[in-house]
Amino acid sequence: MTSSHKEPDMVLEMKDASNRTICDLVFGEATSHAQQNQQKKNAKDLVRLGLNLKDSLDNIEDRYGVRDAVLTGAHIVADNMGIYLMARCGNIYLVSHEQDFVIPDSFKSILLMNSQYKAFHELVLTIHDGIAPVLQAVGRTGAIIPNPTVHMLRCTTARSPEFKTYLRKG
């Protein structure tokens, strides 16, 4: 759990064999089509996203001694998703806006996403490399089974009324 006043709309948590949360790896904040022009809400979501990423990096360092993790955040506004990466450099936290993606609204638009594939593939590799030190450190503690399965990663999505509304309208 982070120190922000509201839980994030989306969290990808790493779980141990007894289904307890080990750490949070990815966060997301979402805004529905109806609220997409509310700049104050969108700005607050970005701040909350940054706070969640920072708190998770601190937790990973405190629990596992990993200082070189890179975590991912997604800021979704209507049908656009911005991807952000946060890393620690000494006592400074660096955030970079990596890429914007359009969320497909139909099978036809999925076919048009081919042009974004290379950028998306590179982003996936960057995310993998960013969380690899965390997975290795957690594995050394014996907190997870040596060969983690997909069941140990859980994405919690419908945590807020805004995101539930987004899902219904999407």
PLY file of the C-alpha trace (Angstrom):
ply
format ascii 1.0
element vertex 170
property float x
property float y
property float z
element edge 169
property int vertex1
property int vertex2
end_header
0.00 0.00 0.00
1.29 3.39 -0.89
1.16 6.67 0.96
-1.11 8.37 -1.57
-4.59 9.17 -0.32
-6.31 6.96 -2.86
-5.39 3.52 -4.10
-4.41 3.38 -7.76
-6.94 2.27 -10.34
-4.68 -0.58 -11.49
-1.87 -2.48 -9.77
0.21 -5.42 -10.90
1.32 -7.14 -7.72
3.87 -9.91 -7.34
2.45 -12.61 -5.07
4.13 -15.35 -3.06
3.02 -18.98 -2.95
0.51 -18.20 -0.18
-1.03 -15.35 -2.24
0.45 -12.53 -0.13
1.62 -9.41 -1.92
5.42 -9.24 -2.11
5.65 -5.96 -3.99
3.88 -3.81 -6.55
5.49 -3.63 -10.00
3.14 -1.64 -12.26
0.58 1.06 -11.52
-2.13 2.70 -13.57
-4.53 5.61 -13.30
-7.53 5.83 -15.63
-9.97 8.54 -16.64
-13.19 7.84 -18.50
-14.28 9.45 -21.76
-16.71 11.62 -19.79
-13.91 13.10 -17.64
-11.15 13.29 -20.25
-11.17 17.12 -20.41
-10.82 17.61 -16.65
-7.22 18.79 -16.57
-7.07 19.03 -12.77
-8.12 15.38 -12.37
-5.64 14.25 -15.02
-2.83 16.20 -13.33
-3.70 14.69 -9.93
-3.68 11.22 -11.49
-0.16 11.80 -12.82
1.02 12.97 -9.40
-0.60 9.95 -7.74
1.02 7.67 -10.32
4.44 9.16 -9.52
3.90 8.80 -5.76
2.86 5.16 -6.13
5.93 4.38 -8.26
8.26 6.15 -5.80
6.74 4.39 -2.79
7.06 1.02 -4.50
10.72 1.68 -5.40
11.37 2.59 -1.74
9.60 -0.57 -0.55
11.63 -2.74 -2.93
14.86 -1.19 -1.72
13.92 -1.51 1.97
12.79 -5.13 1.69
15.22 -6.52 -0.89
18.09 -4.03 -1.22
17.42 -3.43 -4.92
18.28 0.13 -5.99
18.36 -0.35 -9.77
14.74 -1.36 -10.42
12.73 0.44 -13.08
8.97 0.45 -12.56
6.19 1.21 -15.00
3.13 3.42 -14.77
0.24 3.82 -17.19
-1.87 6.96 -17.41
-5.04 6.25 -19.36
-7.27 9.08 -20.50
-10.25 7.93 -22.55
-8.69 5.79 -25.30
-5.09 7.00 -24.97
-2.50 5.40 -22.72
0.75 7.10 -21.76
3.52 4.86 -20.44
5.94 6.22 -17.84
9.06 4.65 -16.35
10.54 5.58 -12.98
14.03 4.74 -11.76
16.18 5.88 -8.91
19.48 7.66 -9.47
21.10 8.08 -6.07
18.52 9.95 -4.00
16.72 11.35 -7.04
13.77 9.67 -8.72
13.68 10.03 -12.49
10.46 9.74 -14.48
10.37 9.53 -18.24
7.38 9.57 -20.52
8.14 6.71 -22.90
5.31 6.32 -25.36
1.65 7.03 -26.01
-0.58 4.28 -27.33
-4.12 4.35 -28.63
-6.24 1.70 -26.96
-8.02 -0.29 -29.68
-11.81 -0.06 -29.66
-12.48 -2.80 -32.18
-10.87 -5.73 -33.96
-10.31 -3.51 -36.99
-8.27 -1.05 -34.96
-6.23 -3.91 -33.50
-5.09 -4.70 -37.04
-3.99 -1.08 -37.46
-1.82 -1.33 -34.33
0.87 -3.15 -36.28
2.66 0.18 -36.75
3.04 0.48 -32.97
4.36 -3.07 -32.54
8.08 -2.23 -32.63
7.74 0.53 -30.04
5.55 -1.70 -27.88
8.02 -4.60 -28.15
10.93 -2.35 -27.12
8.88 -1.08 -24.19
8.13 -4.63 -23.02
11.85 -5.45 -23.10
12.62 -2.29 -21.09
9.98 -3.21 -18.50
11.36 -6.76 -18.29
14.90 -5.48 -17.75
13.64 -2.99 -15.15
11.93 -5.55 -12.93
14.51 -8.34 -13.43
16.62 -7.20 -10.42
13.50 -7.25 -8.24
12.57 -10.77 -9.32
16.13 -11.97 -8.70
16.30 -10.38 -5.23
12.91 -11.75 -4.18
13.90 -15.18 -5.51
17.05 -15.16 -3.32
14.93 -14.61 -0.18
12.92 -17.77 -0.84
9.71 -15.72 -0.69
8.53 -17.13 -4.00
8.81 -20.45 -5.74
12.02 -20.54 -7.89
9.98 -20.75 -11.12
7.27 -18.11 -10.73
4.02 -18.78 -12.54
1.53 -16.35 -14.01
-0.72 -17.01 -10.99
1.76 -15.12 -8.82
1.14 -11.92 -10.75
-2.29 -10.42 -10.35
-3.68 -7.28 -11.89
-6.25 -5.52 -9.77
-8.25 -3.17 -11.93
-11.71 -2.15 -10.80
-10.73 -0.33 -7.61
-12.40 2.99 -8.25
-15.79 4.18 -9.47
-14.04 6.13 -12.26
-12.36 3.00 -13.61
-15.54 0.93 -13.32
-17.29 3.63 -15.38
-14.44 3.53 -17.90
-14.84 -0.23 -18.25
-18.60 0.05 -18.80
-18.23 2.73 -21.50
-15.25 1.07 -23.22
0 1
1 2
2 3
3 4
4 5
5 6
6 7
7 8
8 9
9 10
10 11
11 12
12 13
13 14
14 15
15 16
16 17
17 18
18 19
19 20
20 21
21 22
22 23
23 24
24 25
25 26
26 27
27 28
28 29
29 30
30 31
31 32
32 33
33 34
34 35
35 36
36 37
37 38
38 39
39 40
40 41
41 42
42 43
43 44
44 45
45 46
46 47
47 48
48 49
49 50
50 51
51 52
52 53
53 54
54 55
55 56
56 57
57 58
58 59
59 60
60 61
61 62
62 63
63 64
64 65
65 66
66 67
67 68
68 69
69 70
70 71
71 72
72 73
73 74
74 75
75 76
76 77
77 78
78 79
79 80
80 81
81 82
82 83
83 84
84 85
85 86
86 87
87 88
88 89
89 90
90 91
91 92
92 93
93 94
94 95
95 96
96 97
97 98
98 99
99 100
100 101
101 102
102 103
103 104
104 105
105 106
106 107
107 108
108 109
109 110
110 111
111 112
112 113
113 114
114 115
115 116
116 117
117 118
118 119
119 120
120 121
121 122
122 123
123 124
124 125
125 126
126 127
127 128
128 129
129 130
130 131
131 132
132 133
133 134
134 135
135 136
136 137
137 138
138 139
139 140
140 141
141 142
142 143
143 144
144 145
145 146
146 147
147 148
148 149
149 150
150 151
151 152
152 153
153 154
154 155
155 156
156 157
157 158
158 159
159 160
160 161
161 162
162 163
163 164
164 165
165 166
166 167
167 168
168 169
